[in-house]
Amino acid sequence: MSANSTLLRRRKLVGAGPRQWVGLLYVAPAVALVIVFFIVPLGMTVWMSLHNWPLMGAHSYIGLDNYWAIMRDNRFWNALRFTGFYTVVVTVAIFAVAFPLALFIERPRPLTGFYRTFFFMPVVVGFASASLLWSWLLNVDSGLFSPAAFELGLTEKKVNLLATFQPAFWSIIAMVVWKVAGFTMIILMTGLQSIPPELQEAATIDGAGPLARFRAITLPLMRRTIALALILSVAGSVLAFDQFYIILRGGPRNQTLTAVYWIFNQSFVSFKLGYGAALSMVLLVILVALSLIQLRLLRKPEGLD
């Protein structure tokens, strides 16, 4: 029996060899892309972060000095705090809009296809293009919002929405929700459609109302879908740059500097590429930590198959 088992195992290994090579050939392009566009740039960023690397001239090795400098960089920590605040607010706002839209377009009804297309259309607009559009809409003189409010008698004069922090911040939130909510809506809609209708029907027969069904059936079964949408939303918000650079330029009074904006400033305005690389590595570690925390939401609750 032992000899036969050994022979069978050898035959399996010999037969599996060609299939393994075929599998490797299939994944080789993806592996090459990951190496070229992620592993190599990541290694170069780590190497640059250990150097004084000006835009012009020779670079010199300085060890961890860039990282020690980050500890004293109050502007970076302020930018990081603002980024965290923005991430929480915009994520809540996106879900507050996307979830009702997903519930609205989930079931087939007249014009459902039109509604799905209409709500999703802003997603196909690039962030830079959307930021330029909203930069015009928010212009105090030639834009739409402020002159329209003045003409309708809602304000006594044209109000510059970008002059102070509160209206500028909420204008950015409105723009991002308009741009991104359709994408989150589609993710949540797929989660809703994956719920077996028999569960909803059985709960209805048992006398459960819409709110009870939503709390007891919809939310638990959409755990992974919600977690996926949450991870994508948080990652995108932490890396926010275009809207703050194009519309606000970090203003008013540097109150809307994000972490990525400060990295850009140090790297391509102050030309301290080594320090910018160190800042990037710190932000990467923070983003990975946040993603790992959120990935715990993807685990099935104990007792569920």
BABAGU-512423 format. One line per 3 residues: for each residue z, x, y of C-alpha. Coordinates in steps of 0.05 Angstrom, whole numbers. Each point is the difference from the previous one (the first is absolute). Example, Ala and Ser with C-alpha at 12.3 -4.5 7.8 and 13.67 -1.06 7.14 Angstrom:
<recs>
156,246,-90 | -13,27,69
</recs>
This chain:
<recs>
0,0,0 | 16,57,47 | -67,34,-13
-38,-66,11 | 38,-13,65 | -17,69,24
-73,-10,-17 | -3,-67,35 | 33,29,62
-51,57,2 | -58,-49,-7 | 28,-41,58
6,61,43 | -71,23,-17 | -27,-70,14
39,-7,65 | -25,65,28 | -69,-23,23
29,-65,28 | 51,40,40 | -55,43,30
-40,-61,18 | 62,-29,34 | 10,65,38
-72,-2,24 | 10,-71,26 | 62,19,41
-27,68,22 | -32,-26,65 | 64,-36,20
41,62,-16 | -48,43,41 | 6,-46,60
76,1,-4 | 1,76,-4 | -50,10,57
24,-54,47 | 75,-1,-15 | 28,59,-39
-37,54,38 | 13,-30,70 | 73,-11,-19
7,73,-22 | -34,23,65 | 47,-43,41
61,29,-35 | -27,70,12 | -14,-14,74
69,-29,10 | 30,67,-18 | -40,36,55
-6,4,74 | -71,-25,0 | -32,-6,69
-69,-31,8 | -28,67,24 | 23,68,-23
34,27,-61 | 56,-37,-36 | 65,31,-22
49,-17,-55 | 66,-28,27 | 30,-32,-62
40,-63,13 | 4,9,75 | -45,-60,13
46,-44,-42 | 62,25,37 | -36,-16,65
-11,-72,-23 | 76,-9,-5 | 4,13,76
-62,-41,18 | 31,-62,32 | -69,-27,17
-20,-1,-73 | 64,-36,-22 | -9,-51,56
-71,-11,-23 | 25,-8,-71 | 51,-51,21
-52,-39,38 | -47,4,-60 | 55,-29,-44
14,-56,49 | -75,-16,6 | -8,2,-76
55,-52,-11 | -24,-47,54 | -74,3,-17
12,-7,-75 | 42,-62,10 | -52,-28,48
-57,13,-48 | 34,-34,-58 | 22,-58,44
-74,-13,15 | -32,21,-65 | 44,-39,-48
-13,-69,31 | -74,17,4 | 0,19,-74
33,-65,-18 | -51,-38,42 | -62,32,-31
26,7,-71 | -25,-67,-28 | -73,-23,6
-10,-52,55 | -56,-16,49 | -19,61,42
46,46,-40 | -54,53,-4 | -10,-4,76
75,7,12 | 6,60,-46 | -58,35,34
24,-18,70 | 71,26,-12 | -26,64,-34
-53,18,51 | 45,43,46 | 15,45,-60
-71,27,-1 | 6,23,72 | 23,73,4
67,14,33 | -32,41,54 | -50,-56,16
55,-52,-1 | 42,43,46 | -57,7,49
-12,-76,-2 | 73,-15,14 | 3,54,53
-52,-42,38 | 34,-66,-16 | 66,27,28
-30,29,63 | 36,-29,61 | -64,-8,42
-61,-5,-45 | 32,-23,-65 | 12,-70,-28
74,-14,-10 | 30,16,68 | -57,-28,44
-2,-63,-45 | 75,-11,7 | -6,8,75
-59,-48,6 | 36,-52,-42 | 61,4,44
45,29,-54 | 18,60,43 | 6,8,75
-42,63,-1 | -39,43,-49 | 51,35,-45
-13,69,-27 | 21,-9,-73 | -2,75,-12
44,21,58 | 68,-10,-33 | 25,10,-70
13,-71,-24 | -67,-33,15 | -37,63,-20
37,4,-67 | -11,-73,-17 | -73,5,20
-8,55,-51 | 36,-42,-52 | -47,-58,14
-61,44,-7 | 23,30,-66 | 18,-68,-30
-68,-26,21 | -33,61,-32 | 41,7,-65
27,-69,-19 | -65,-20,-34 | 5,59,-48
72,-16,-18 | -21,-73,-7 | -51,18,-54
51,41,-39 | 51,-57,2 | -54,-51,-17
-17,37,-65 | 74,0,-18 | 4,-75,13
-61,-13,-42 | 29,39,-59 | 58,-48,-6
-14,-49,-58 | -8,-70,30 | 37,-28,-61
65,29,27 | -9,-34,66 | -18,-66,-34
61,4,-47 | 46,14,59 | -30,-59,38
12,-46,-60 | 72,25,-3 | 9,-23,72
-4,68,36 | -24,-5,71 | -49,48,34
56,45,27 | 36,3,-67 | -66,17,-36
-15,54,52 | 69,31,-8 | 6,-6,-76
-72,11,-23 | -46,28,54 | 43,56,28
25,28,-67 | -70,0,-31 | -29,33,62
50,56,0 | -51,54,-15 | -53,-28,46
48,-4,58 | 24,71,-15 | -72,26,1
-15,-34,66 | 66,27,28 | -15,71,-21
-70,-2,32 | 27,-31,64 | 57,49,7
-44,61,-14 | -52,-23,50 | 53,-14,53
34,68,-9 | -67,33,10 | -18,-42,61
-40,38,52 | -65,-31,25 | 28,-61,36
54,40,36 | -48,56,19 | -58,-43,23
37,-57,33 | 65,31,26 | -8,75,-3
73,3,-19 | 21,-38,62 | 32,-30,37
42,62,14 | -9,28,-71 | 38,-59,-29
-53,-15,-53 | -10,69,-29 | -6,-5,-75
13,56,-50 | -75,10,-13 | -14,-2,75
50,57,11 | -30,40,-57 | -69,-9,32
29,21,67 | 31,64,-27 | -60,18,-42
-59,-16,45 | 29,-3,70 | 51,56,-3
-41,36,-53 | 60,16,-43 | -34,-12,-67
55,31,-42 | 53,-43,33 | -43,-62,-8
-9,16,-74 | 76,5,-8 | 8,-67,35
-52,-29,-48 | 38,25,-60 | 64,-32,25
-35,-66,11 | -32,5,-69 | 69,9,-32
26,-61,38 | -60,-42,-21 | 6,20,-73
75,-17,1 | -15,-68,30 | -55,-13,-51
46,19,-58 | 54,-48,26 | -51,-56,5
-30,16,-69 | 66,-22,-29 | -20,-70,21
-59,5,-48 | 46,4,-60 | 8,-64,-39
69,-30,4 | 42,10,-62 | -11,-54,-51
-72,-15,21 | -59,20,-43
</recs>
